[in-house]
């Protein structure tokens, strides 16, 4: 389990998402770890894909970061829900 090799490169091709990736990383660090636990990620991939050994695609990473950014926009009331 993990991200495919191209996930980081896909992120760097979308500079607006780099700030969101940094925010996500910092939030994970503050919660006590450098990333999500293996058991949590195994459960998430099992529920999403039916297999907890799935390698997550670059598109999965990008969609997650777009989702986080959109949720922050909704919470802040900025009105930019399509970001």
C-alpha positions as CSV (number, residue, x, y, z in Angstrom):
1,X,0.0,0.0,0.0
2,X,1.2,3.5,-0.8
3,X,1.1,5.9,-3.6
4,X,2.2,5.2,-7.1
5,X,5.6,6.6,-8.1
6,X,4.1,9.4,-10.2
7,X,2.0,10.8,-7.4
8,X,4.6,13.3,-6.2
9,X,5.4,14.4,-9.7
10,X,1.7,14.9,-10.4
11,X,1.5,17.1,-7.4
12,X,4.4,19.3,-8.5
13,X,2.7,19.8,-11.8
14,X,-0.1,21.5,-9.9
15,X,1.6,24.3,-7.9
16,X,-1.8,25.5,-6.4
17,X,-2.0,22.1,-4.6
18,X,1.5,22.3,-3.0
19,X,0.3,24.6,-0.2
20,X,-2.6,22.2,0.5
21,X,-0.1,19.2,0.5
22,X,2.0,21.1,3.0
23,X,-1.0,21.9,5.2
24,X,-2.0,18.3,5.1
25,X,1.5,17.1,6.1
26,X,1.7,19.6,8.9
27,X,-1.8,18.5,10.2
28,X,-0.6,14.9,10.2
29,X,2.6,15.9,12.1
30,X,0.6,17.8,14.7
31,X,-1.6,14.7,15.3
32,X,1.4,12.7,16.4
33,X,2.8,11.0,13.4
34,X,4.4,11.7,10.0
35,X,1.5,10.1,8.2
36,X,-1.6,8.1,8.5
37,X,-1.3,4.8,10.3
38,X,-0.9,1.6,8.2
39,X,-4.1,0.2,9.8
40,X,-6.1,3.3,9.0
41,X,-4.8,3.4,5.4
42,X,-5.5,-0.3,5.0
43,X,-9.1,0.1,6.2
44,X,-9.6,3.2,3.9
45,X,-8.3,1.3,0.8
46,X,-10.3,-1.8,1.7
47,X,-13.5,0.3,2.0
48,X,-12.8,2.3,-1.2
49,X,-11.4,-0.4,-3.4
50,X,-12.2,-3.7,-1.8
51,X,-8.5,-4.5,-1.4
52,X,-6.3,-3.2,1.4
53,X,-3.1,-3.8,-0.6
54,X,-4.0,-1.3,-3.4
55,X,-1.5,1.3,-4.5
56,X,-3.2,4.6,-4.5
57,X,-3.0,6.5,-7.8
58,X,-1.7,10.0,-8.4
59,X,-5.3,11.0,-9.2
60,X,-6.4,9.7,-5.7
61,X,-3.8,12.1,-4.1
62,X,-4.9,15.0,-6.2
63,X,-8.6,14.5,-5.6
64,X,-8.0,14.2,-1.9
65,X,-6.1,17.5,-1.8
66,X,-8.7,19.3,-4.0
67,X,-11.4,18.0,-1.6
68,X,-9.5,19.3,1.5
69,X,-9.0,22.7,-0.2
70,X,-12.7,22.8,-1.1
71,X,-13.8,21.9,2.4
72,X,-11.6,24.6,3.9
73,X,-13.2,27.1,1.5
74,X,-16.7,26.1,2.6
75,X,-15.8,26.3,6.3
76,X,-14.2,29.7,5.8
77,X,-17.2,31.0,3.8
78,X,-15.0,32.2,0.9
79,X,-17.5,30.9,-1.6
80,X,-14.8,29.3,-3.7
81,X,-16.3,25.8,-3.6
82,X,-15.0,24.7,-7.0
83,X,-11.3,25.3,-6.3
